[in-house]
Structure formats: C-alpha cells, structure tokens
Amino acid sequence: MKIGVISDTHDRLDAIERAVEVFNNERVDVVIHAGDFVSPFTEKPFRALNAKFYGIFGNNDGDKLLLKEKYRRVGVIEEDPLELEIQSVSIAVTHRPKIVNALSHIYDIVIFGHTHMPEIRTGERKTGSGAETLVINPGECCGYLSGRRTVAIIDIDSFSADILEI
C-alpha cells in the first residue's frame, strides 16, 4: 500500500494539479495533506485524485468551515493533530513541528508540515518496543519558500518513504 503525502499547497493550483498527477501515476491508495491549503478553491484539482483523502488544518487556513465543506467532495479535513490507522500502522498528522518528537514516541508514522523543508528520518520509540518511528515532512508543494515543489510517497509494506520533486 502507498500513501501520498502533501503539505503547504498555499493556493498554488498548478502545483496541486501536478501533485495529483504524480499520486495517480504512483497509484497511491491514500493521500494525506499536512495543512496550509489556504483557500477553499484549492479543492477543485483534488477532484481528479484516485485515492482516499485526509487532511488537517494549518496555521494559514482561513475559512475552515468552507474548506471542510468544499473538501467533502474529495475526503475530509480535520483539526490538528489527526490520528489514522492504515493496515495496522498508526499515523499522526500535524502542522506543528514542536509536537513531532512527542508524537514519535507513540505512533508508527508521524507526518508534519509547516517548515516547507522536506525531511525523512527514523527514530526509536521510548515505549520500549524497539520499533522505529518514521517521521516525514513532504516539504512544500507550492515551492514559494524553497523554490522546490515536493511531495512524499510512503510504502507501508517496506515501511519506507521517498521525497519526489514535482
């Protein structure tokens, strides 16, 4: 199973369209948005997505009520943090980097946004299980701060992730 991860789209419709194209070509089963859609009209390009969709609000998301309403066509947007379980893998999604380390002691995968910088790392959980937690920031889809438009793909079966330039 593959999960597409996107964050910080910031109204950049052409970048969202490209990300959706990449996710569809990669045949992801689920797409997770780690916040900062910004405007409700950003929902339209996601209609072409051939996967389940989950998202959380970021610090720049304005009209949350309208965002939730518009995105019902493609999936759901929830408050931060979001907890998911996919194929018995526990996942936390946040837009707040300051809580990532705390979440990594509890969840198998932690996805976050906000920094606009792509990152993939692992760390051992303090729960004593010896299991590693996969921590992923897909970077920014919009490309406004870094000049790079990136997303991530998680392969649940191999418990690995890759950053893709779009």
C-alpha positions in Angstrom: 0.0 0.0 0.0 1.2 3.5 -0.9 0.4 6.8 0.8 0.9 10.1 -0.9 1.9 13.0 1.4 1.5 16.7 0.6 1.7 19.9 2.6 1.8 23.6 2.3 0.0 24.0 -1.0 -0.8 27.6 -0.4 -3.3 28.2 -3.2 -0.8 27.0 -5.9 -3.2 25.3 -8.2 -0.7 24.2 -10.9 1.4 22.5 -8.2 -1.6 20.8 -6.8 -2.6 19.5 -10.2 0.9 18.2 -10.7 0.9 16.5 -7.3 -2.4 14.8 -8.1 -1.0 13.6 -11.4 2.1 12.2 -9.6 -0.1 10.5 -6.9 -2.3 9.0 -9.6 0.7 7.8 -11.6 2.2 6.2 -8.5 -1.2 4.6 -7.7 -1.3 5.7 -4.1 -4.2 4.4 -2.1 -4.4 7.3 0.3 -3.3 11.0 0.2 -2.6 12.9 3.4 -2.4 16.7 3.4 -0.5 18.1 6.4 -2.0 21.6 6.3 -2.0 25.0 4.8 -4.4 24.6 1.9 -5.2 28.3 2.5 -8.4 28.8 0.3 -11.4 26.6 -0.3 -11.0 26.8 -4.1 -7.9 24.5 -3.8 -10.3 21.6 -3.6 -11.0 21.6 -7.3 -7.8 20.0 -8.5 -8.0 17.3 -5.9 -11.3 16.0 -7.5 -9.1 14.2 -10.1 -7.4 12.2 -7.3 -7.9 8.4 -7.4 -7.3 7.8 -3.7 -8.8 8.4 -0.3 -8.1 11.9 1.1 -7.4 13.1 4.6 -6.1 16.5 5.6 -5.6 18.8 8.6 -5.8 22.5 9.0 -2.6 24.5 9.1 -1.8 27.9 10.5 -2.7 29.8 7.2 -6.0 28.1 6.5 -8.7 30.9 6.6 -12.3 29.8 6.3 -12.2 26.4 8.0 -15.9 25.9 7.7 -15.9 26.4 3.9 -12.7 24.4 3.5 -14.3 21.5 5.3 -17.5 21.8 3.2 -15.7 22.1 -0.2 -13.3 19.2 0.6 -16.2 16.8 1.4 -16.2 16.1 -2.3 -12.7 14.5 -2.1 -12.3 13.5 1.5 -12.1 15.0 5.0 -10.2 17.8 6.7 -9.9 17.6 10.5 -8.4 19.6 13.3 -4.7 19.1 14.1 -3.5 16.6 15.1 -5.2 13.8 13.1 -4.9 10.1 14.1 -5.2 7.4 11.5 -4.7 3.7 11.3 -3.9 2.2 8.0 -3.1 -1.5 7.6 -2.5 -1.7 11.4 0.0 1.2 11.2 -0.7 4.1 13.5 -0.2 7.5 11.9 -0.3 11.0 13.4 -0.6 14.1 11.2 0.3 17.6 12.4 1.2 21.0 11.1 3.0 21.8 14.3 6.7 20.8 14.3 7.0 21.4 18.0 4.9 18.3 18.8 6.5 15.9 16.3 9.0 14.5 18.8 6.3 13.8 21.4 4.1 12.1 18.7 7.0 10.0 17.5 7.1 8.2 20.9 3.5 7.0 20.3 2.9 6.5 16.6 4.5 4.3 13.9 4.5 7.2 11.4 4.4 10.9 12.1 3.7 13.3 9.2 4.1 17.0 9.6 4.2 20.3 7.6 4.8 24.0 8.2 8.5 24.2 7.8 8.4 23.9 4.0 11.5 21.7 4.2 11.4 18.0 3.1 12.6 15.6 5.7 12.5 11.8 6.3 14.0 10.3 9.4 13.6 7.4 11.8 13.9 7.2 15.5 13.4 4.6 18.1 10.3 4.9 20.3 10.6 5.3 24.0 7.8 2.8 24.6 10.4 0.0 24.8 9.1 -1.7 21.7 12.3 -1.3 19.9 10.3 -0.3 16.8 11.3 2.7 14.8 9.0 5.6 14.0 9.1 7.0 10.5 8.9 10.9 10.6 8.1 12.6 7.3 7.7 16.2 6.2 7.0 16.3 2.4 8.2 19.8 2.1 6.2 22.4 0.3 4.1 21.6 -2.7 3.8 25.3 -3.5 7.6 26.0 -3.9 7.3 29.5 -2.7 9.9 29.5 0.1 12.5 26.9 -1.0 12.0 27.1 -4.8 11.3 23.3 -4.7 7.9 21.7 -5.2 8.0 18.4 -3.3 5.7 15.6 -2.1 6.4 12.3 -0.4 5.3 8.7 -1.0 5.2 6.2 1.8 5.3 2.5 1.1 3.6 0.9 4.0 4.8 -2.6 3.1 8.5 -1.7 3.2 8.0 1.0 5.9 9.9 3.5 3.8 9.4 6.9 2.2 10.8 9.0 -0.6 10.6 12.7 -1.4 9.7 13.4 -5.0 10.3 16.7 -6.8 7.1 17.6 -8.8 
